[in-house]
Amino acid sequence: MINEIYKLYSKHYLVDTDTRNIRKNSLFFALKGDNFNGNKFAEKALELGASYAIVDEKAYKTNDHILLVDNVLETLQKLANYHRKTLKAPIIGLTGSNGKTTTKELINIVLSKKYKTTATKGNLNNHIGVPLTLLSMTPKTEIGIVEMGANHQKEIALLSTICEPDFGYITNFGKAHLEGFGGIEGVIKGKSELYTFLEKNNKIAFINPKDKIQVDKTRNIKRVTFDDTLSFLEVNPFVKILFKTNEIQSNLIGKYNYTNIAIACTIGNYFKINETNIKNAIESYISDNNRSQIIEKRSNKILLDAYNANPSSMKAALENFEAIDEKSKTVILGDMFELGKESKEEHQKIVDLVNSLGFERSYFVGENFYKTNTKNKLFKTFDDLLKYIKDNPLKHQSILIKGSRGMRLERLLDCIN
């Protein structure tokens, strides 16, 4: 059956899973979720231009252009792997606790200076996103870059089996998704499933030589370390590095972004991108989507980092913010999610860190931060915080805003001038 579906797919190399974005001649995969059943939209997908629809409920196979399979998701994954085996392009697999998407985008912008690349869009990095990324590659793709996310063990193993990377890089092992992984040791074990695949299949790992876990876990793998000429120069507020004979002035905030830039330089160098093109690529990259953005208001400067948060990234962001040369600093921090039984302790640690760094103002919002012990301002809900800031406007401040995606702290932008 996969052979037959692949013949249909390879006519146009188009796959869609949402009838709101159907492209002409695509294959529509009728995925299911907790609150939706894609099978119901099979006929609509055909009406909108899809050439075929794949369903797994017999009642919805109403014509010859609707194909019935046992499981739509598994079929999507099998098709992606089948396609991957036909691709001649090397694939770089990427995972880690923090910085995956920024690193992926940096690698992509560097490699695209010389090659036709296809990379994960946004953060579509799960059991559905990875197959869709692979299926967005065509025979014209010269290098593929696949971001892989996980919040439980065995997920990276599954995604690695689907995309079969030739190269792998793990950004770091941090305190993210502790609830699902079962603590930091579970995080290390889960993310290292990428290394297990690379070792078993005699592939190559890119590593940060200063990360002891990366060094230890790759002892039996072919590996490429950061280029010897790379060095950190400064951050105020943007990261500046030295690579070979070039100073590279990035548009990225925070010393923690040095390793993200360093791996992009290293991989670019490995694939024979010249120094000038690497420099130009990195200097042209500007982060968006609420990731480490600097936003200038009338009297305030905002460092918005509201895309995601966990104890590791929160600590790095706070220490970086403290080091920036600004007179009056305010931090607004939102809850960190998926920490399980360690949530109370990890939120208290962040509060204690903030207190030790001595910012002018510190506001904490969310049910988890609300339970901590501190003399700083605590707000149980976003609306409580919003009302307070409207009644007590911030002026002439440098402001760090950071929290988990579910907190949606970017909503504060409209009330800060």
C-alpha positions as CSV (number, residue, x, y, z in Angstrom):
1,M,0.0,0.0,0.0
2,I,2.8,2.4,0.8
3,N,4.3,1.8,-2.7
4,E,1.0,2.8,-4.2
5,I,0.6,5.9,-2.1
6,Y,4.2,6.9,-2.8
7,K,3.6,6.8,-6.5
8,L,0.7,9.2,-6.0
9,Y,2.7,11.4,-3.7
10,S,5.8,11.6,-6.0
11,K,3.8,13.1,-8.8
12,H,3.7,16.5,-7.0
13,Y,5.5,16.0,-3.5
14,L,2.7,17.7,-1.7
15,V,1.0,16.5,1.6
16,D,-1.6,18.4,3.6
17,T,-3.4,17.6,6.8
18,D,-5.6,20.7,7.2
19,T,-8.4,21.5,4.8
20,R,-7.9,25.2,5.5
21,N,-4.6,25.0,3.7
22,I,-5.2,22.5,0.9
23,R,-2.9,22.8,-2.1
24,K,-3.8,21.6,-5.6
25,N,-2.8,18.0,-6.3
26,S,-1.8,17.3,-2.7
27,L,-2.4,14.1,-0.7
28,F,-4.7,14.8,2.2
29,F,-4.0,12.8,5.4
30,A,-7.1,12.6,7.6
31,L,-5.4,12.8,11.0
32,K,-7.3,12.4,14.3
33,G,-7.0,14.3,17.5
34,D,-8.7,14.4,20.9
35,N,-11.1,17.0,19.5
36,F,-11.2,16.4,15.8
37,N,-11.6,13.7,13.2
38,G,-10.0,14.4,9.9
39,N,-11.9,11.5,8.2
40,K,-14.9,13.8,8.2
41,F,-13.1,16.3,5.9
42,A,-11.9,13.8,3.2
43,E,-14.5,14.8,0.6
44,K,-14.0,18.5,1.3
45,A,-10.3,18.1,0.8
46,L,-10.9,16.7,-2.7
47,E,-13.4,19.5,-3.4
48,L,-10.7,22.0,-2.5
49,G,-8.1,20.5,-4.9
50,A,-6.5,17.5,-3.2
51,S,-5.9,14.6,-5.6
52,Y,-6.4,11.9,-3.0
53,A,-7.4,11.6,0.6
54,I,-6.2,8.9,3.0
55,V,-8.7,7.8,5.7
56,D,-8.8,5.0,8.3
57,E,-12.6,4.8,8.9
58,K,-14.5,2.8,6.2
59,A,-17.6,5.0,6.4
60,Y,-15.6,7.8,4.8
61,K,-14.3,5.9,1.8
62,T,-17.0,7.2,-0.5
63,N,-15.1,7.3,-3.8
64,D,-12.0,6.0,-5.6
65,H,-9.9,9.0,-4.7
66,I,-10.3,8.2,-1.0
67,L,-7.9,5.5,0.1
68,L,-8.6,3.4,3.2
69,V,-5.7,2.4,5.5
70,D,-5.5,0.9,9.0
71,N,-4.0,4.0,10.6
72,V,-3.6,7.4,8.9
73,L,-0.8,8.6,11.3
74,E,1.2,5.4,10.9
75,T,0.8,5.6,7.2
76,L,2.0,9.2,7.1
77,Q,5.1,8.2,9.1
78,K,5.8,5.1,6.9
79,L,5.4,7.2,3.8
80,A,7.9,9.8,5.2
81,N,10.4,7.1,5.9
82,Y,9.9,5.5,2.5
83,H,10.5,8.9,0.9
84,R,13.5,9.6,3.1
85,K,15.2,6.4,1.8
86,T,14.9,7.7,-1.8
87,L,16.5,11.1,-0.9
88,K,20.1,11.6,-1.8
89,A,20.4,14.6,0.4
90,P,22.2,14.3,3.8
91,I,19.9,15.0,6.7
92,I,20.9,16.8,9.9
93,G,18.8,15.7,12.9
94,L,18.6,18.3,15.7
95,T,17.2,18.0,19.3
96,G,17.9,19.4,22.8
97,S,16.2,21.1,25.7
98,N,16.7,24.7,24.7
99,G,17.5,26.6,21.5
100,K,16.4,24.0,18.9
101,T,14.5,26.3,16.7
102,T,17.0,29.1,16.7
103,T,19.8,26.7,16.1
104,K,17.9,25.1,13.2
105,E,17.2,28.4,11.6
106,L,20.9,29.5,11.9
107,I,22.1,26.3,10.4
108,N,19.6,26.6,7.6
109,I,20.5,30.2,6.7
110,V,24.2,29.3,6.7
111,L,23.8,26.2,4.5
112,S,21.4,27.9,2.1
113,K,24.3,30.2,1.0
114,K,25.5,27.2,-1.1
115,Y,22.9,24.5,-1.1
116,K,19.2,24.1,-1.7
117,T,18.0,23.3,1.8
118,T,14.7,22.1,3.3
119,A,14.2,22.6,7.0
120,T,11.5,22.2,9.6
121,K,9.1,25.0,9.5
122,G,8.5,26.8,12.8
123,N,8.6,24.2,15.5
124,L,6.8,21.4,13.7
125,N,9.0,18.9,15.4
126,N,6.8,16.1,16.7
127,H,5.6,12.7,15.5
128,I,3.5,14.6,12.9
129,G,5.8,17.5,12.1
130,V,8.9,15.4,11.4
131,P,7.1,13.3,8.7
132,L,5.7,16.5,7.2
133,T,9.2,18.0,7.1
134,L,10.6,15.0,5.3
135,L,7.7,15.0,2.9
136,S,8.3,18.7,2.1
137,M,11.7,17.6,0.7
138,T,12.0,16.9,-3.1
139,P,14.7,15.4,-5.2
140,K,16.0,19.0,-5.6
141,T,16.8,19.2,-1.9
142,E,20.5,19.1,-1.3
143,I,20.6,19.2,2.5
144,G,17.7,18.5,4.9
145,I,17.5,19.9,8.5
146,V,15.0,18.2,10.8
147,E,14.2,19.5,14.2
148,M,13.0,16.8,16.7
149,G,11.2,17.6,19.9
150,A,10.1,15.3,22.7
151,N,8.6,15.4,26.2
152,H,8.8,11.6,26.9
153,Q,11.4,8.9,26.5
154,K,11.3,6.8,23.3
155,E,10.1,9.8,21.2
156,I,13.5,10.8,19.8
157,A,14.1,7.1,19.1
158,L,10.9,7.0,17.0
159,L,11.7,10.3,15.2
160,S,15.2,9.2,14.5
161,T,13.9,6.0,13.0
162,I,11.6,7.9,10.7
163,C,14.1,10.5,9.5
164,E,17.3,8.4,9.6
165,P,19.7,11.4,10.1
166,D,23.2,11.3,8.7
167,F,24.3,13.9,11.2
168,G,23.0,14.7,14.7
169,Y,23.3,17.6,17.1
170,I,21.9,18.0,20.6
171,T,21.8,21.6,21.7
172,N,21.9,20.8,25.5
173,F,20.4,18.8,28.3
174,G,18.3,21.1,30.4
175,K,15.4,21.0,32.9
176,A,12.7,20.9,30.3
177,H,9.7,18.6,30.3
178,L,10.8,17.1,33.6
179,E,7.3,15.7,34.2
180,G,7.3,13.6,31.0
181,F,10.9,12.6,31.1
182,G,11.0,11.8,34.8
183,G,13.7,14.2,36.0
184,I,16.9,15.5,34.5
185,E,18.4,12.0,34.1
186,G,15.4,11.1,32.1
187,V,16.0,14.1,29.9
188,I,19.6,13.1,29.2
189,K,18.5,9.5,28.5
190,G,15.6,10.6,26.2
191,K,17.6,13.2,24.2
192,S,20.5,10.8,23.9
193,E,18.3,8.4,21.8
194,L,19.6,10.5,18.9
195,Y,23.2,9.4,19.8
196,T,22.0,5.8,20.0
197,F,20.8,6.0,16.5
198,L,23.9,7.6,15.2
199,E,26.2,5.0,16.8
200,K,24.1,2.1,15.6
201,N,24.1,3.3,12.1
202,N,27.7,4.6,12.0
203,K,26.7,8.2,11.5
204,I,28.3,11.5,12.7
205,A,27.6,13.7,15.7
206,F,28.4,17.4,16.0
207,I,29.2,18.3,19.6
208,N,30.1,21.1,21.8
209,P,33.4,20.1,23.3
210,K,32.7,22.0,26.5
211,D,29.5,20.1,27.2
212,K,30.7,17.1,29.3
213,I,27.5,15.1,28.7
214,Q,27.9,15.5,24.9
215,V,31.5,14.5,25.1
216,D,30.8,11.4,27.3
217,K,27.8,10.2,25.3
218,T,29.6,10.3,22.0
219,R,32.8,8.5,22.8
220,N,31.9,5.7,20.5
221,I,30.5,7.8,17.6
222,K,32.2,9.6,14.8
223,R,32.1,13.2,15.9
224,V,32.9,16.7,14.8
225,T,33.6,19.4,17.5
226,F,33.2,23.1,17.3
227,D,35.8,24.7,15.1
228,D,38.9,25.6,17.1
229,T,38.9,29.2,15.9
230,L,35.6,30.0,17.5
231,S,35.5,32.2,20.5
232,F,33.0,34.4,22.4
233,L,33.8,38.1,22.4
234,E,30.9,40.0,24.1
235,V,27.2,40.4,24.6
236,N,25.8,43.9,25.1
237,P,23.0,43.1,24.4
238,F,23.8,41.2,21.2
239,V,26.3,38.3,20.9
240,K,29.6,39.0,19.1
241,I,31.9,36.1,18.3
242,L,35.2,35.5,16.5
243,F,35.3,32.8,13.8
244,K,38.6,32.3,12.0
245,T,39.5,35.8,11.0
246,N,36.1,37.3,11.2
247,E,34.2,39.1,13.9
248,I,30.5,38.2,13.6
249,Q,28.0,40.6,15.2
250,S,24.8,38.7,15.6
251,N,21.3,40.0,16.3
252,L,20.8,37.4,19.0
253,I,20.6,38.3,22.7
254,G,22.2,36.3,25.5
255,K,25.5,34.5,25.9
256,Y,23.5,31.3,25.8
257,N,23.1,31.9,22.0
258,Y,26.9,31.6,21.5
259,T,26.7,27.9,21.2
260,N,23.8,28.1,18.7
261,I,25.9,30.4,16.5
262,A,29.0,28.3,17.1
263,I,27.3,25.1,15.8
264,A,26.0,27.0,12.7
265,C,29.6,28.1,11.9
266,T,30.9,24.6,12.5
267,I,28.4,22.9,10.3
268,G,28.8,25.6,7.7
269,N,32.6,25.1,7.7
270,Y,32.1,21.3,7.5
271,F,30.0,21.7,4.4
272,K,32.5,24.0,2.8
273,I,30.6,27.3,3.1
274,N,33.2,30.1,2.9
275,E,33.9,32.4,5.9
276,T,32.3,35.5,4.4
277,N,29.1,33.7,3.6
278,I,28.9,32.3,7.1
279,K,29.4,35.7,8.6
280,N,26.9,37.4,6.3
281,A,24.3,34.7,7.0
282,I,24.5,34.9,10.7
283,E,24.6,38.7,10.8
284,S,21.4,38.7,8.6
285,Y,19.4,36.5,10.9
286,I,16.8,38.2,13.1
287,S,14.8,36.2,15.6
288,D,11.0,36.5,15.7
289,N,8.0,34.6,17.1
290,N,8.6,36.0,20.6
291,R,12.1,34.6,20.9
292,S,14.7,37.0,22.3
293,Q,13.3,40.0,20.5
294,I,14.2,43.6,21.5
295,I,11.3,45.9,21.2
296,E,11.7,49.6,21.6
297,K,8.8,51.5,23.1
298,R,8.6,55.3,23.8
299,S,10.3,55.1,27.2
300,N,11.0,51.4,27.7
301,K,13.1,48.8,26.0
302,I,11.6,45.3,26.1
303,L,13.5,42.0,25.8
304,L,10.7,39.6,24.9
305,D,11.4,35.9,25.3
306,A,7.9,34.6,25.8
307,Y,8.0,31.7,23.4
308,N,8.9,29.1,26.0
309,A,10.5,28.7,29.4
310,N,12.0,26.0,31.7
311,P,14.4,26.3,34.6
312,S,17.5,26.1,32.5
313,S,16.5,28.7,29.9
314,M,15.0,31.0,32.6
315,K,18.3,30.9,34.6
316,A,20.3,31.7,31.5
317,A,18.0,34.5,30.5
318,L,18.1,36.1,33.9
319,E,21.9,35.9,34.2
320,N,22.3,37.4,30.8
321,F,19.8,40.2,31.6
322,E,21.7,41.0,34.8
323,A,24.9,41.3,32.8
324,I,23.5,43.8,30.2
325,D,24.7,47.4,30.7
326,E,21.3,49.1,31.5
327,K,20.5,51.2,34.5
328,S,17.0,50.4,35.5
329,K,15.8,46.8,35.0
330,T,12.5,45.1,35.5
331,V,11.8,41.4,35.1
332,I,8.3,40.0,34.5
333,L,8.3,36.2,34.7
334,G,5.5,33.7,34.0
335,D,5.0,30.1,35.1
336,M,7.1,27.3,33.7
337,F,5.0,24.2,32.7
338,E,5.5,20.5,32.6
339,L,7.8,20.3,35.6
340,G,5.7,17.7,37.6
341,K,6.7,17.1,41.2
342,E,9.7,19.4,40.8
343,S,7.6,22.4,39.9
344,K,7.4,24.0,43.4
345,E,11.2,23.7,44.0
346,E,12.2,24.9,40.6
347,H,9.9,28.0,40.7
348,Q,11.3,28.9,44.2
349,K,14.8,28.6,42.8
350,I,14.0,31.1,40.1
351,V,12.5,33.5,42.6
352,D,15.6,33.2,44.8
353,L,17.9,33.8,41.8
354,V,15.9,36.9,40.9
355,N,16.3,38.2,44.5
356,S,20.0,37.6,44.4
357,L,20.5,39.5,41.2
358,G,18.9,42.6,42.6
359,F,16.7,43.9,39.8
360,E,14.8,47.2,40.4
361,R,11.4,45.5,40.0
362,S,10.4,41.9,39.8
363,Y,6.9,40.7,38.9
364,F,5.9,37.0,39.0
365,V,2.6,35.7,37.4
366,G,0.9,32.3,37.4
367,E,-0.4,29.8,39.9
368,N,3.1,28.2,40.4
369,F,5.0,31.4,41.1
370,Y,2.0,32.6,43.3
371,K,2.9,29.8,45.7
372,T,6.5,30.8,46.2
373,N,8.0,32.8,49.1
374,T,9.2,36.3,48.1
375,K,8.7,40.0,48.9
376,N,8.3,40.7,45.2
377,K,5.0,41.2,43.4
378,L,3.0,38.0,42.9
379,F,0.0,37.8,40.6
380,K,-2.1,34.7,40.4
381,T,-3.5,35.4,37.0
382,F,-2.5,37.4,33.9
383,D,-5.4,39.7,34.3
384,D,-4.3,40.6,37.8
385,L,-0.8,41.5,36.4
386,L,-2.3,43.4,33.5
387,K,-4.4,45.5,35.8
388,Y,-1.5,46.3,38.0
389,I,0.8,47.4,35.2
390,K,-2.0,49.6,33.7
391,D,-2.5,51.2,37.1
392,N,1.3,51.5,37.7
393,P,2.9,52.1,34.3
394,L,6.5,51.2,33.8
395,K,8.7,54.1,32.5
396,H,12.4,54.3,31.4
397,Q,13.0,50.6,32.1
398,S,14.7,47.7,30.4
399,I,12.2,44.9,30.8
400,L,12.7,41.2,30.5
401,I,9.5,39.3,29.8
402,K,9.8,35.5,29.9
403,G,7.4,32.6,30.5
404,S,6.1,29.4,29.1
405,R,4.1,29.6,25.8
406,G,0.8,28.9,27.6
407,M,1.2,32.1,29.7
408,R,1.2,34.2,26.5
409,L,3.0,37.1,28.1
410,E,3.4,38.9,24.8
411,R,-0.1,40.2,25.6
412,L,1.7,42.7,27.9
413,L,3.2,44.6,24.9
414,D,0.0,46.6,24.3
415,C,0.1,48.1,27.8
416,I,3.8,48.9,28.1
417,N,4.9,52.2,26.4
